[in-house]
Each structure stands twice: as C-alpha cells, then as structure tokens.
Amino acid sequence: MRALNGQGCEATVDVLGEFITDLAQADATAAAYREVLERIHGENLRSNVSIKLTAFGLSLDADHCYGLVRALVARARELGNFVRIDMEDSPVTTKTLEVYRRLRKDGFSNCGVVIQAYLRRSRDDVAAVLPLGTSFRLCKGIYVEPPEIAFKGREEIRDNYQGLLRQMLEGARSKLGSRPTTRRSSRTRAPI
C-alpha cells in the first residue's frame, strides 16, 4: 500500500471470509477489520476498507451483523476513513441495502455501497438510495444468477452499466444543484 500510495494510488482492503457458519467468525472478522483500520491510520496510508456483510453474519443474525458493522463504520469515522459495503449474490441484495440505508439513517456518511450492473433490479436500487447522498461503486457482477433476475449477454450488461452510471451521475448532479463544481482532493468522497 505504501508503494502504491507513493505512486499516487489509493487502496481498498478486503478481509476475505464471507459465508461464515457461526457468529464467532463474524466477531473475528469485525476484529480483523478494526485492526486493519488502525494500521491504515497508524501508518498514515491512503486506503479504506471494503466489507462483505455475510462475513459479519448477515445470513445468521441480521441484528448482530448490523451491530458489528455499525461499530466498524463508527470507528472508521473517528479515524477519518471510509467503509464500502460490497454487494454479494442475490439472496442477500435486499438485506445488504437495508443495512446500508440503516447506517445512513443513523448518520453515517462515511460508508458507501456497491451496485451490480448485471442485476435487473439495479436501476430501482440506485433510485432508492440516491436520495441518501450515496457513494457508489459500480461493477458488472460476478455471481451466477438466473436470467429472470440478471442480464446474461455482454452487450446488455454493458448497456445497463452505462445506464446506471448515467443515473448515478445525474442524481449526483441534481443534488449539487446550482453549486459550482470544484475539484476534490483524493481523500474526499463525492456522493456518486
């Protein structure tokens, strides 16, 4: 990370281990992420963290998961850092967005969410979270999903990706209103 930072790049750290089978593993994941955040801060690195909620126990106990994630996002805020919530396979998409909305409702602006362009529902998901001042990461998607819920063709995924990107940018532009656009530093998170 230090070498990348020296080249002008920033980093994202992801502690692997989603789809856990007990809450002790969720607690261990949360502890590992806290350690990562502390090291990033202590070594003055330009990096944030990216989490998968199933690693925090989303599929086992949604309230326990939320408590762990909320504590992590709170600590990240204290350290001036950011937490990105990765999107996983479709059985947890709605629950993932619920956790994100709950964090925003609780006043945490130092978190963002990933949207997958190959899911047919993504336009509605973007529309639902845009009013929150959402920081997005847009990806095409990697999980094997049925055609009823996911685009399968390369071109249709690309077209949906471009449409989602336009939707996100237009939503951010409308939130800015008539305010002048200024160049942001690499440490500032724009709400797009």
LOFI-851397 format. One line per 5 residues: number of its first residue (from 1); for each residue x, y, z negated of N, C-alpha, C. Coordinates in Angstrom, 1 decimal, always signed. Layout:
BEGIN
NUM	X/Y/Z/X/Y/Z/X/Y/Z ~ ...
This chain:
BEGIN
1	+0.8/-1.2/+0.0/+0.0/+0.0/+0.0/+0.9/+1.3/+0.0 ~ +1.9/+1.2/-0.8/+2.8/+2.4/-0.8/+3.4/+2.7/+0.5 ~ +3.8/+1.6/+1.2/+4.4/+1.8/+2.6/+3.3/+2.3/+3.5 ~ +2.1/+1.8/+3.4/+1.1/+2.3/+4.3/+0.7/+3.8/+4.0 ~ +0.7/+4.1/+2.7/+0.4/+5.5/+2.3/+1.5/+6.4/+2.8
6	+2.8/+5.9/+2.8/+3.9/+6.7/+3.4/+3.8/+7.0/+4.8 ~ +3.0/+6.1/+5.5/+2.8/+6.3/+7.0/+1.5/+7.1/+7.2 ~ +0.9/+7.6/+6.2/-0.3/+8.4/+6.3/-1.6/+7.6/+6.3 ~ -1.5/+6.3/+6.0/-2.7/+5.5/+6.0/-3.3/+5.3/+4.5 ~ -4.5/+5.1/+4.4/-5.1/+4.7/+3.1/-5.5/+3.2/+3.2
11	-5.8/+2.7/+2.0/-6.1/+1.2/+1.9/-7.4/+1.0/+1.2 ~ -7.9/-0.2/+1.4/-9.0/-0.7/+0.6/-8.6/-2.1/+0.1 ~ -8.9/-2.3/-1.2/-8.5/-3.6/-1.8/-9.8/-4.4/-2.0 ~ -9.8/-5.7/-1.6/-10.9/-6.6/-1.8/-10.4/-7.8/-2.6 ~ -10.9/-8.1/-3.8/-10.5/-9.3/-4.5/-11.5/-10.4/-4.0
16	-10.9/-11.4/-3.4/-11.8/-12.4/-2.8/-12.4/-13.3/-3.9 ~ -13.5/-13.9/-3.6/-14.1/-14.9/-4.5/-15.6/-14.8/-4.6 ~ -16.3/-14.5/-3.5/-17.8/-14.4/-3.6/-18.4/-15.8/-3.7 ~ -19.7/-15.8/-3.9/-20.5/-17.0/-4.1/-20.0/-17.8/-5.3 ~ -19.9/-17.2/-6.4/-19.5/-17.8/-7.7/-20.6/-18.7/-8.2
21	-20.3/-19.6/-9.2/-21.2/-20.5/-9.7/-21.6/-20.3/-11.2 ~ -20.9/-19.4/-11.9/-21.2/-19.1/-13.2/-20.8/-17.6/-13.6 ~ -21.5/-17.1/-14.6/-21.2/-15.7/-14.9/-19.9/-15.4/-15.5 ~ -19.2/-16.4/-16.0/-17.8/-16.2/-16.5/-16.9/-15.8/-15.3 ~ -17.2/-16.4/-14.1/-16.4/-16.0/-12.9/-16.8/-14.5/-12.6
26	-18.0/-14.1/-12.7/-18.4/-12.7/-12.5/-17.6/-11.8/-13.4 ~ -17.6/-12.1/-14.6/-16.8/-11.3/-15.6/-15.4/-11.2/-15.2 ~ -14.8/-12.4/-14.8/-13.4/-12.4/-14.4/-13.2/-11.5/-13.2 ~ -14.1/-11.5/-12.2/-14.0/-10.7/-11.0/-14.0/-9.2/-11.4 ~ -14.9/-8.9/-12.3/-15.0/-7.5/-12.7/-13.7/-7.0/-13.4
31	-13.1/-7.9/-14.2/-11.9/-7.6/-14.9/-10.8/-7.4/-13.9 ~ -10.7/-8.3/-12.9/-9.7/-8.2/-11.9/-9.8/-6.8/-11.1 ~ -11.0/-6.4/-10.8/-11.2/-5.1/-10.1/-10.8/-4.0/-11.0 ~ -11.1/-4.0/-12.3/-10.7/-3.0/-13.2/-9.2/-2.8/-13.2 ~ -8.5/-4.0/-13.2/-7.1/-4.0/-13.2/-6.6/-3.3/-11.9
36	-7.2/-3.7/-10.8/-6.8/-3.1/-9.5/-7.0/-1.6/-9.5 ~ -8.1/-1.1/-10.0/-8.3/+0.3/-10.1/-7.3/+1.0/-11.0 ~ -7.0/+0.4/-12.1/-6.0/+1.0/-13.0/-4.6/+1.1/-12.3 ~ -4.2/+0.0/-11.6/-2.9/+0.0/-10.9/-2.9/+1.1/-9.8 ~ -4.0/+1.2/-9.0/-4.1/+2.2/-8.0/-3.9/+3.6/-8.6
41	-4.6/+3.8/-9.7/-4.4/+5.1/-10.4/-3.0/+5.3/-10.9 ~ -2.6/+4.3/-11.7/-1.3/+4.4/-12.3/-0.1/+4.6/-11.4 ~ -0.2/+4.0/-10.2/+0.9/+4.1/-9.2/+0.6/+5.2/-8.2 ~ -0.5/+6.0/-8.4/-0.8/+7.1/-7.5/-0.9/+6.7/-6.1 ~ -1.6/+5.6/-5.8/-1.8/+5.1/-4.5/-3.1/+5.7/-3.9
46	-3.1/+5.8/-2.6/-4.3/+6.3/-1.9/-5.0/+5.0/-1.4 ~ -5.9/+4.6/-2.2/-6.7/+3.3/-2.0/-8.0/+3.3/-2.8 ~ -9.0/+2.6/-2.3/-10.2/+2.4/-3.1/-10.4/+0.9/-3.1 ~ -11.5/+0.5/-3.6/-11.8/-1.0/-3.7/-13.2/-1.2/-2.9 ~ -13.3/-2.5/-2.5/-14.4/-2.9/-1.7/-14.9/-4.2/-2.4
51	-16.2/-4.3/-2.8/-16.7/-5.4/-3.6/-17.8/-6.2/-2.8 ~ -17.9/-7.5/-3.1/-19.0/-8.3/-2.7/-19.8/-8.6/-3.9 ~ -21.1/-8.3/-3.9/-21.9/-8.5/-5.1/-22.1/-9.9/-5.5 ~ -22.0/-10.9/-4.6/-22.1/-12.2/-5.1/-21.0/-12.6/-6.0 ~ -19.8/-12.0/-5.8/-18.7/-12.2/-6.7/-18.9/-11.7/-8.1
56	-19.9/-10.7/-8.2/-20.3/-10.2/-9.5/-21.5/-10.9/-10.1 ~ -22.0/-11.9/-9.4/-23.1/-12.7/-9.9/-24.5/-12.3/-9.4 ~ -24.5/-11.6/-8.3/-25.8/-11.2/-7.8/-26.8/-12.3/-7.6 ~ -26.4/-13.5/-7.1/-27.3/-14.6/-6.9/-27.6/-15.4/-8.2 ~ -26.9/-15.1/-9.2/-27.1/-15.8/-10.5/-28.0/-15.0/-11.5
61	-27.6/-13.7/-11.6/-28.3/-12.8/-12.6/-28.2/-11.4/-12.1 ~ -29.2/-10.8/-11.5/-29.1/-9.5/-10.9/-28.8/-8.4/-11.9 ~ -29.3/-8.5/-13.1/-29.1/-7.5/-14.1/-27.7/-7.6/-14.6 ~ -27.1/-8.8/-14.8/-25.7/-8.9/-15.3/-24.8/-8.4/-14.2 ~ -25.1/-8.7/-13.0/-24.3/-8.2/-11.8/-24.3/-6.6/-11.9
66	-25.5/-6.1/-12.0/-25.6/-4.6/-12.0/-24.8/-4.0/-13.1 ~ -24.8/-4.6/-14.3/-24.1/-4.1/-15.4/-22.6/-4.1/-15.1 ~ -22.1/-5.1/-14.5/-20.7/-5.2/-14.2/-20.3/-4.2/-13.1 ~ -21.1/-4.1/-12.1/-20.8/-3.2/-11.0/-20.9/-1.7/-11.5 ~ -21.9/-1.4/-12.3/-22.1/-0.1/-12.8/-20.9/+0.4/-13.6
71	-20.4/-0.5/-14.5/-19.2/-0.2/-15.3/-18.0/+0.0/-14.4 ~ -17.9/-0.8/-13.3/-16.7/-0.6/-12.4/-16.8/+0.7/-11.7 ~ -18.0/+1.1/-11.2/-18.2/+2.3/-10.5/-18.0/+3.5/-11.4 ~ -18.4/+3.4/-12.7/-18.2/+4.4/-13.7/-16.7/+4.6/-13.9 ~ -16.0/+3.5/-14.1/-14.5/+3.7/-14.3/-13.8/+4.3/-13.1
76	-14.3/+3.8/-11.9/-13.7/+4.4/-10.7/-13.9/+5.9/-10.6 ~ -15.1/+6.3/-11.0/-15.4/+7.8/-11.0/-14.5/+8.5/-12.0 ~ -14.3/+7.9/-13.2/-13.4/+8.5/-14.2/-11.9/+8.7/-13.6 ~ -11.6/+7.7/-12.7/-10.2/+7.7/-12.1/-10.2/+8.5/-10.8 ~ -11.3/+9.1/-10.4/-11.3/+9.8/-9.1/-11.3/+8.9/-7.9
81	-11.9/+7.7/-8.1/-11.8/+6.7/-7.0/-13.2/+6.4/-6.5 ~ -13.3/+5.4/-5.6/-14.5/+5.1/-4.8/-14.6/+3.6/-4.7 ~ -15.9/+3.1/-4.7/-16.2/+1.7/-4.6/-17.1/+1.5/-3.4 ~ -16.7/+0.7/-2.5/-17.5/+0.3/-1.3/-18.2/-1.0/-1.6 ~ -19.5/-1.1/-1.4/-20.2/-2.4/-1.5/-20.3/-3.0/-0.2
86	-19.6/-4.1/+0.0/-19.7/-4.9/+1.2/-21.0/-5.6/+1.4 ~ -21.4/-5.8/+2.7/-22.6/-6.5/+2.9/-22.3/-7.9/+3.2 ~ -23.1/-8.8/+2.7/-22.9/-10.3/+2.9/-23.9/-10.8/+3.8 ~ -24.2/-12.1/+3.7/-25.2/-12.8/+4.5/-26.6/-12.3/+4.2 ~ -27.5/-12.6/+5.1/-28.9/-12.1/+5.0/-29.7/-12.4/+3.7
91	-29.4/-13.6/+3.0/-30.2/-13.8/+1.8/-30.0/-12.8/+0.7 ~ -28.9/-12.0/+0.8/-28.6/-11.0/-0.3/-28.6/-9.6/+0.2 ~ -29.0/-9.3/+1.5/-29.0/-8.0/+2.0/-29.9/-7.1/+1.2 ~ -31.2/-7.5/+1.0/-32.1/-6.6/+0.3/-31.6/-6.3/-1.2 ~ -31.1/-7.4/-1.8/-30.6/-7.2/-3.2/-29.4/-6.3/-3.2
96	-28.6/-6.4/-2.2/-27.4/-5.6/-2.2/-27.8/-4.1/-2.1 ~ -28.7/-3.8/-1.2/-29.2/-2.4/-1.0/-29.9/-1.9/-2.3 ~ -30.6/-2.8/-3.0/-31.2/-2.4/-4.2/-30.2/-2.0/-5.3 ~ -29.1/-2.7/-5.4/-28.0/-2.4/-6.3/-27.5/-1.0/-5.9 ~ -27.2/-0.8/-4.6/-26.7/+0.5/-4.2/-27.6/+1.6/-4.5
101	-28.9/+1.5/-4.2/-29.9/+2.5/-4.5/-29.9/+2.8/-6.0 ~ -29.9/+1.8/-6.8/-29.9/+1.9/-8.2/-28.7/+2.7/-8.7 ~ -27.5/+2.4/-8.2/-26.3/+3.2/-8.6/-26.5/+4.7/-8.2 ~ -27.0/+4.9/-7.0/-27.2/+6.3/-6.6/-28.2/+7.0/-7.5 ~ -29.3/+6.3/-7.9/-30.3/+6.8/-8.8/-29.7/+7.2/-10.1
106	-28.7/+6.3/-10.5/-28.1/+6.6/-11.8/-27.0/+7.6/-11.7 ~ -26.9/+8.3/-10.6/-26.0/+9.5/-10.5/-24.6/+9.2/-9.9 ~ -24.4/+8.0/-9.4/-23.0/+7.7/-8.9/-22.9/+8.0/-7.4 ~ -22.2/+9.0/-7.1/-21.9/+9.4/-5.7/-20.6/+8.8/-5.2 ~ -19.9/+8.1/-6.0/-18.6/+7.6/-5.6/-18.7/+6.1/-5.2
111	-19.8/+5.8/-4.5/-20.0/+4.5/-4.0/-20.6/+4.6/-2.6 ~ -20.4/+3.6/-1.8/-21.0/+3.5/-0.5/-21.3/+2.1/-0.2 ~ -21.9/+1.9/+1.0/-22.4/+0.6/+1.4/-22.0/+0.3/+2.8 ~ -22.0/-1.0/+3.1/-21.7/-1.4/+4.5/-23.0/-1.9/+5.2 ~ -23.1/-1.5/+6.4/-24.3/-1.9/+7.2/-23.7/-2.8/+8.4
116	-24.4/-3.8/+8.7/-24.0/-4.8/+9.8/-24.9/-4.5/+11.0 ~ -24.2/-4.2/+12.1/-24.9/-3.8/+13.3/-25.7/-5.0/+14.0 ~ -25.3/-6.2/+13.7/-26.0/-7.3/+14.3/-27.3/-7.7/+13.7 ~ -27.6/-7.1/+12.5/-28.9/-7.4/+11.9/-30.0/-6.5/+12.5 ~ -31.1/-7.1/+12.8/-32.2/-6.3/+13.4/-32.8/-5.3/+12.5
121	-32.7/-5.5/+11.2/-33.3/-4.7/+10.2/-32.4/-3.4/+9.9 ~ -31.2/-3.3/+10.4/-30.3/-2.3/+10.0/-30.7/-0.9/+10.3 ~ -31.5/-0.6/+11.3/-32.0/+0.7/+11.6/-32.9/+1.2/+10.4 ~ -33.7/+0.3/+10.0/-34.6/+0.6/+8.8/-33.8/+0.8/+7.6 ~ -32.8/+0.0/+7.4/-31.9/+0.1/+6.2/-31.2/+1.4/+6.2
126	-30.7/+1.8/+7.3/-30.0/+3.1/+7.4/-31.0/+4.2/+7.1 ~ -32.1/+4.2/+7.7/-33.1/+5.2/+7.4/-33.5/+5.3/+5.9 ~ -33.6/+4.1/+5.3/-33.9/+4.1/+3.9/-32.9/+4.7/+2.9 ~ -31.6/+4.5/+3.3/-30.6/+5.0/+2.4/-29.9/+6.4/+2.8 ~ -30.2/+6.8/+4.0/-29.7/+8.1/+4.5/-30.0/+9.3/+3.5
131	-31.3/+9.4/+3.0/-31.6/+10.5/+2.1/-30.8/+10.5/+0.8 ~ -30.1/+9.4/+0.5/-29.3/+9.4/-0.7/-27.9/+10.0/-0.5 ~ -27.6/+10.5/+0.7/-26.3/+11.1/+1.0/-25.2/+10.0/+1.1 ~ -25.7/+8.9/+1.7/-24.9/+7.6/+1.8/-23.6/+7.8/+2.5 ~ -22.6/+7.2/+1.9/-21.3/+7.0/+2.6/-21.3/+5.5/+3.2
136	-21.3/+5.5/+4.5/-21.4/+4.2/+5.2/-20.1/+3.7/+5.7 ~ -20.0/+2.4/+5.8/-19.0/+1.7/+6.7/-19.9/+0.8/+7.6 ~ -19.7/+1.0/+8.9/-20.5/+0.2/+9.8/-19.6/-0.9/+10.5 ~ -20.1/-2.1/+10.4/-19.4/-3.2/+11.0/-20.3/-4.0/+11.9 ~ -19.8/-4.9/+12.7/-20.7/-5.6/+13.6/-21.3/-6.8/+12.9
141	-20.7/-7.4/+12.0/-21.2/-8.5/+11.2/-20.6/-9.9/+11.6 ~ -20.3/-10.7/+10.6/-19.6/-12.0/+10.8/-20.3/-13.2/+10.4 ~ -21.4/-13.1/+9.7/-22.1/-14.3/+9.2/-23.0/-14.9/+10.3 ~ -23.2/-16.2/+10.3/-24.0/-16.8/+11.3/-25.5/-16.7/+10.8 ~ -26.2/-15.9/+11.6/-27.6/-15.7/+11.2/-28.5/-16.1/+12.4
146	-29.8/-16.5/+12.1/-30.7/-16.9/+13.1/-31.1/-15.8/+14.1 ~ -31.4/-16.1/+15.3/-31.8/-15.0/+16.3/-33.0/-14.2/+15.9 ~ -33.8/-14.7/+15.0/-35.0/-14.0/+14.6/-34.6/-12.7/+13.8 ~ -33.5/-12.8/+13.1/-33.0/-11.6/+12.3/-31.8/-10.9/+12.8 ~ -31.1/-11.5/+13.7/-29.8/-11.0/+14.2/-29.7/-11.0/+15.7
151	-29.1/-9.9/+16.2/-28.8/-9.9/+17.6/-27.7/-10.9/+17.9 ~ -27.7/-11.5/+19.0/-26.7/-12.5/+19.3/-25.8/-12.2/+20.5 ~ -26.2/-11.4/+21.4/-25.4/-11.0/+22.5/-24.4/-9.9/+22.2 ~ -23.3/-10.0/+22.8/-22.2/-9.0/+22.6/-22.7/-7.6/+22.9 ~ -23.4/-7.4/+24.1/-23.8/-6.1/+24.5/-24.9/-5.6/+23.6
156	-25.9/-6.4/+23.2/-26.9/-5.9/+22.3/-26.4/-5.5/+21.0 ~ -25.4/-6.3/+20.5/-24.8/-5.9/+19.2/-24.1/-4.6/+19.3 ~ -23.3/-4.4/+20.4/-22.6/-3.2/+20.7/-23.6/-2.0/+20.8 ~ -24.7/-2.2/+21.6/-25.7/-1.1/+21.7/-26.3/-0.8/+20.4 ~ -26.6/-1.7/+19.6/-27.2/-1.4/+18.2/-26.2/-0.7/+17.4
161	-24.9/-1.1/+17.5/-23.8/-0.5/+16.7/-23.8/+1.0/+17.1 ~ -23.8/+1.3/+18.4/-23.8/+2.7/+18.8/-25.0/+3.5/+18.4 ~ -26.2/+2.8/+18.4/-27.4/+3.5/+18.0/-27.4/+3.8/+16.5 ~ -26.8/+2.8/+15.7/-26.7/+3.0/+14.3/-25.8/+4.1/+13.9 ~ -24.7/+4.2/+14.7/-23.7/+5.2/+14.4/-24.3/+6.6/+14.7
166	-25.0/+6.7/+15.8/-25.7/+8.0/+16.1/-26.7/+8.3/+15.0 ~ -27.4/+7.4/+14.5/-28.4/+7.6/+13.5/-27.7/+8.1/+12.2 ~ -26.6/+7.5/+11.9/-25.8/+7.9/+10.7/-25.3/+9.3/+10.8 ~ -24.7/+9.6/+12.0/-24.1/+10.9/+12.2/-25.2/+12.0/+12.3 ~ -26.3/+11.7/+12.9/-27.4/+12.7/+13.0/-28.0/+12.9/+11.6
171	-28.1/+11.9/+10.8/-28.6/+12.0/+9.4/-27.7/+12.9/+8.6 ~ -26.4/+12.7/+8.7/-25.4/+13.5/+8.0/-25.4/+14.9/+8.5 ~ -25.6/+15.1/+9.8/-25.6/+16.5/+10.3/-26.9/+17.2/+9.8 ~ -28.0/+16.5/+9.7/-29.2/+17.2/+9.2/-29.1/+17.5/+7.7 ~ -28.3/+16.7/+7.0/-28.1/+17.0/+5.5/-27.2/+18.2/+5.4
176	-26.2/+18.4/+6.4/-25.4/+19.6/+6.3/-26.1/+20.9/+6.6 ~ -27.2/+20.7/+7.4/-28.0/+21.9/+7.8/-27.2/+22.9/+8.6 ~ -27.2/+24.1/+8.2/-26.5/+25.2/+8.8/-25.2/+25.5/+8.2 ~ -24.8/+24.7/+7.3/-23.5/+24.9/+6.6/-22.4/+24.7/+7.7 ~ -21.3/+25.5/+7.6/-20.3/+25.4/+8.6/-19.5/+24.1/+8.3
181	-19.1/+23.5/+9.4/-18.3/+22.2/+9.3/-16.8/+22.6/+9.0 ~ -16.3/+22.0/+8.0/-14.9/+22.2/+7.7/-14.1/+20.9/+7.7 ~ -12.9/+20.9/+7.9/-12.0/+19.7/+7.9/-11.9/+19.3/+6.5 ~ -12.1/+18.0/+6.3/-12.0/+17.4/+4.9/-10.6/+16.7/+4.7 ~ -10.2/+16.8/+3.5/-8.9/+16.1/+3.2/-9.2/+14.6/+3.3
186	-8.1/+13.8/+3.4/-8.3/+12.3/+3.4/-8.8/+11.7/+2.1 ~ -8.8/+12.5/+1.0/-9.3/+12.0/-0.3/-10.8/+12.3/-0.5 ~ -11.4/+13.1/+0.4/-12.8/+13.5/+0.2/-13.6/+12.5/+1.0 ~ -14.7/+12.0/+0.4/-15.6/+11.1/+1.1/-16.8/+11.9/+1.7 ~ -16.9/+11.9/+3.0/-18.0/+12.5/+3.6/-19.2/+11.6/+3.6
191	-20.4/+12.1/+3.4/-21.6/+11.3/+3.3/-22.1/+10.7/+4.6 ~ -21.2/+10.0/+5.3/-21.6/+9.4/+6.6/-21.1/+8.0/+6.6
